[in-house]
């Protein structure tokens, strides 16, 4: 799934996302095949993660073993 950020000034309901209410500056996941439909509305949506991109989300590091 691709990710986009909503840039609008007020919350909107997005039917394509199951009538989910999206708030200003919120990042949401959208279907890869619909990504272009969002980012072409540059005044409303900003690309965060393009379709097929590896996730930039990081997981917590495992504690390192003490040498000894």
Backbone as CSV, one residue per row, in Angstrom:
resi,resn,N_x,N_y,N_z,CA_x,CA_y,CA_z,C_x,C_y,C_z
1,UNK,0.835,-1.179,0.000,0.000,0.000,0.000,0.883,1.247,0.000
2,UNK,0.448,2.238,-0.735,1.127,3.525,-0.776,0.606,4.390,0.364
3,UNK,1.341,5.458,0.690,0.901,6.348,1.764,0.910,7.790,1.279
4,UNK,-0.122,8.535,1.671,-0.248,9.948,1.316,-0.646,10.750,2.554
5,UNK,-0.341,12.046,2.523,-0.707,12.950,3.624,-1.790,13.899,3.116
6,UNK,-2.824,14.101,3.932,-3.901,15.015,3.578,-3.486,16.436,3.936
7,UNK,-3.561,17.348,2.973,-3.114,18.717,3.164,-4.250,19.719,3.374
8,UNK,-5.483,19.271,3.252,-6.624,20.180,3.368,-6.742,20.818,4.736
9,UNK,-7.539,21.898,4.825,-7.680,22.634,6.080,-8.691,22.043,7.057
10,UNK,-9.592,21.186,6.577,-10.643,20.606,7.420,-10.729,19.106,7.165
11,UNK,-11.201,18.327,8.129,-11.371,16.885,7.919,-12.300,16.608,6.738
12,UNK,-12.010,15.522,6.028,-12.857,15.087,4.916,-13.176,13.614,5.088
13,UNK,-14.313,13.194,4.549,-14.677,11.788,4.530,-14.302,11.245,3.164
14,UNK,-13.547,10.151,3.147,-13.069,9.572,1.894,-13.795,8.246,1.665
15,UNK,-14.797,8.247,0.760,-15.576,7.029,0.507,-14.711,5.841,0.103
16,UNK,-13.683,6.086,-0.687,-12.814,5.014,-1.171,-12.080,4.303,-0.035
17,UNK,-11.958,4.966,1.090,-11.277,4.376,2.245,-12.287,3.912,3.287
18,UNK,-13.464,3.504,2.818,-14.494,2.996,3.715,-15.178,4.092,4.511
19,UNK,-15.361,5.248,3.875,-15.967,6.426,4.518,-15.182,6.899,5.734
20,UNK,-13.902,6.689,5.683,-13.024,7.114,6.780,-12.880,8.627,6.786
21,UNK,-12.913,9.221,7.972,-12.667,10.652,8.101,-11.157,10.856,8.214
22,UNK,-10.616,11.700,7.342,-9.186,11.983,7.315,-8.994,13.433,7.747
23,UNK,-8.107,13.641,8.707,-7.880,14.972,9.275,-6.666,15.636,8.629
24,UNK,-6.605,16.974,8.696,-5.443,17.681,8.145,-4.136,17.126,8.703
25,UNK,-3.171,16.971,7.828,-1.828,16.485,8.136,-1.791,15.001,8.507
26,UNK,-2.887,14.279,8.327,-2.916,12.843,8.624,-2.368,12.053,7.437
27,UNK,-1.587,11.026,7.739,-1.048,10.125,6.721,-1.928,8.879,6.679
28,UNK,-2.360,8.505,5.470,-3.203,7.325,5.309,-2.624,6.431,4.214
29,UNK,-2.955,5.146,4.312,-2.573,4.198,3.279,-3.671,4.150,2.231
30,UNK,-3.250,4.139,0.958,-4.192,4.058,-0.155,-3.755,2.913,-1.061
31,UNK,-4.693,2.313,-1.802,-4.311,1.224,-2.705,-3.289,1.711,-3.738
32,UNK,-2.290,0.875,-3.999,-1.242,1.240,-4.958,-1.807,1.703,-6.289
33,UNK,-2.840,1.017,-6.773,-3.376,1.357,-8.091,-4.194,2.654,-8.092
34,UNK,-4.426,3.253,-6.929,-5.160,4.525,-6.832,-4.263,5.678,-6.381
35,UNK,-2.995,5.401,-6.138,-2.040,6.400,-5.661,-2.027,7.654,-6.537
36,UNK,-1.951,7.473,-7.852,-1.884,8.618,-8.767,-3.105,9.525,-8.654
37,UNK,-4.266,8.948,-8.410,-5.485,9.744,-8.284,-5.406,10.687,-7.082
38,UNK,-4.679,10.305,-6.072,-4.523,11.174,-4.903,-3.462,12.244,-5.166
39,UNK,-2.270,11.841,-5.576,-1.176,12.809,-5.694,-1.363,13.787,-6.851
40,UNK,-2.238,13.458,-7.796,-2.486,14.437,-8.867,-3.307,15.613,-8.334
41,UNK,-3.909,15.455,-7.160,-4.612,16.538,-6.468,-3.623,17.180,-5.487
42,UNK,-2.598,17.820,-6.031,-1.470,18.311,-5.242,-1.852,19.332,-4.164
43,UNK,-2.996,19.980,-4.287,-3.399,20.923,-3.241,-4.030,20.207,-2.060
44,UNK,-4.384,18.924,-2.237,-5.039,18.165,-1.170,-4.204,17.014,-0.608
45,UNK,-3.333,16.427,-1.419,-2.608,15.226,-0.998,-1.128,15.343,-1.363
46,UNK,-0.279,14.797,-0.489,1.163,14.781,-0.708,1.657,13.338,-0.614
47,UNK,2.533,12.956,-1.519,3.098,11.615,-1.503,4.016,11.449,-0.295
48,UNK,3.836,10.345,0.411,4.711,9.995,1.531,5.504,8.739,1.185
49,UNK,4.815,7.740,0.636,5.466,6.489,0.233,4.812,6.008,-1.050
50,UNK,5.591,5.933,-2.112,5.062,5.538,-3.413,4.744,4.043,-3.450
51,UNK,3.909,3.642,-4.404,3.578,2.218,-4.530,4.840,1.383,-4.718
52,UNK,4.888,0.270,-4.032,6.000,-0.658,-4.181,7.261,-0.250,-3.448
53,UNK,7.274,0.922,-2.821,8.466,1.356,-2.088,8.578,0.557,-0.802
54,UNK,9.797,0.285,-0.401,9.999,-0.397,0.874,9.614,0.562,1.982
55,UNK,9.002,0.052,2.995,8.562,0.878,4.119,9.756,1.511,4.805
56,UNK,9.598,2.792,5.145,10.663,3.493,5.864,10.428,3.443,7.365
57,UNK,9.363,2.755,7.775,9.086,2.618,9.199,10.159,1.755,9.833
58,UNK,10.605,2.163,10.995,11.668,1.432,11.668,11.100,0.667,12.849
59,UNK,11.734,-0.447,13.134,11.348,-1.237,14.293,12.367,-0.990,15.393
60,UNK,12.005,-1.306,16.593,12.914,-1.129,17.722,14.119,-2.043,17.564
61,UNK,15.274,-1.528,17.893,16.502,-2.318,17.788,16.556,-3.347,18.908
62,UNK,17.144,-4.492,18.593,17.324,-5.521,19.620,18.501,-5.106,20.492
63,UNK,18.412,-5.377,21.786,19.543,-5.056,22.658,20.778,-5.864,22.252
64,UNK,21.920,-5.205,22.278,23.155,-5.886,21.912,23.676,-6.665,23.113
65,UNK,24.339,-7.784,22.804,24.929,-8.593,23.854,26.167,-7.879,24.389
66,UNK,26.340,-7.975,25.700,27.534,-7.410,26.301,28.718,-8.291,26.002
67,UNK,29.823,-7.650,25.665,31.043,-8.421,25.415,31.665,-8.789,26.747
68,UNK,32.262,-9.942,26.792,32.883,-10.283,28.058,33.495,-11.585,28.130
